[in-house]
């Protein structure tokens, strides 16, 4: 028994594939077996322990001792293995088994999808049995154990913020700004737009659509010529709700700049450019934004060009009076608006002169067709034309010229847009200017006395007219206080013209009374819009230091109300007159010459 266990046992495969069986010839080699078969040994461990030949042991040796190799049980053993005639059949079958199958490498996704299966590989206790490895070359990369799969390395992300990608830093991709940028105190520039892949056909379709849309007009026509941009709309709002109130006494809806000029401008592009230039000049003084100044100059040049074109077109129409009058009203209004623009800009080199001269020419040569506009524009022009004579040596008003008698336009007590024009007070101011020119001429020619009897006689007549003058405005109203201020300043103008330039109780009393009326004006009253001229006349007559302080305060209040930039040069002239009063008091009489010596020429309105 022991000798049989220790002796080699040769066996041939069981025809049923259940194991190896003894052929009864122990110790004798099988004849003519090839080397691939002769080395096969049958295990005796199962026989020695009394196990059945049909039992399958997990420890049984593999074919050729290799793990996971197939057994030769699949050979067709119906033939006699000891028959030499069948030797080539065995060799061919064995050579087929010795061929190494090709092992393909698996992708990572395929590796992860592999799930261990122990179906049919369990022992009697139910535990999974160890499955022998298949034949083939060893794996280059072993399979990962279930539940402990290797970590897949991610590629570089292209969805980080622009800042992190430029700095080559890892981005946490927090939106709208990543936390990495915030932690490093840098500005996160956000994320690039997502690009959607499109095929060539889609790109071609998009190009055709874009081209077709480009050919379709998208812009709507302008509702009003001259109002083209957001800044233009800002100019328009400022003109309607702010600037128009500082041009006349009237602040309500009956303001002529809103009631007459603005509706006219909607039908005339040149006038609209002039009004927007005027509003832009005033607004740029409050807000120094460069875009406002740039747009203001645009409107100015367009207004000038349109004015030239319209005047040229009107003159070429010959005797067709009706056609000419249709365009003359907005042209006159445009010239007036451009002259006011010099006030807003604070220009002191006579820039207003061509515009005032053009308005004068048009008013003399053409009668405005619209009666309401005619009434307003004549009053407006006379107010500025007469006031201009107070600060210049060569500018004199064109009174009662071309049938424009002021009394012809007096419509009623409250119709005046500017105080003193329709009720006759500005007539007295113009007469005083004529007396002043005569006295200056006699003084320059060496006549003694400079004030002759004829000048004195006319001055007394004007004095009587001023004393008896009464305003049409109701008492205890801002316009009534303003009328009294104008009355006081007109008398001061007369006294400073007839009398030598020296302090006196009379001039001091009248200046004090005028400043008292000025103090009674509310600082938000529309009357402040035309306070500059009387305040200038009182300033040129203030010989007392206390009065000068009150005059300076009045200029500051006027500046804060209207923000017109001609107020500052007017106060410079008054300050210069005060300096001459304190040194060469006689020369302070002729402030027109003082302004000329200062190389200044501006409207004092």
Secondary structure, DSSP 8 states (H G I E B T S, - for coil): -HHHHHS---EEE-TTSS-EEE-S-TT---TT--HHHHT-----HHHHTT--TT---TT---GGG-TT---GGGS-TTS-TT-GGGHHHHHHHHHHHHS--------HHHHHH-----TT-B-TTS-B------SSS--SS----TT----------S-S-HHHHHHT------SSS-HHHHHTT--------------HHHHHHHHHHHHHHHTS------SSTT--SHHHHHHHHHHHHTGGGGTSS--STT-HIIIIIHHHHTT-HHHHHHHHHHHHHHHHHH---HHHHHHHHHHHHHHHHHHHHHHHHHHTTTT-HHHHHHHHHHHHHHHHHHHHHHHHHT--BSTTHHHHHHHHHHHHH---SSHHHHHHHHHHHHHHHHHHGGG-SS----TT-TT--GGGG---TT--SSTTTTTSHHHHHHHHHHHHHHHHHHHHTT-SSSS-HHHHHHHHHHHHHHHH---SS-TTSHHHHHHHHHHHHHHHHHHHHHS-SS--HHHHHHHHHHHHHHHTS-TT-GGGGG-HHHHHHHHTT--SHHHHHHHHHHHHHHHHHH--THHHHHHHHHHHHHHHHHH-GGGGG-HHHHHHHTT-B----
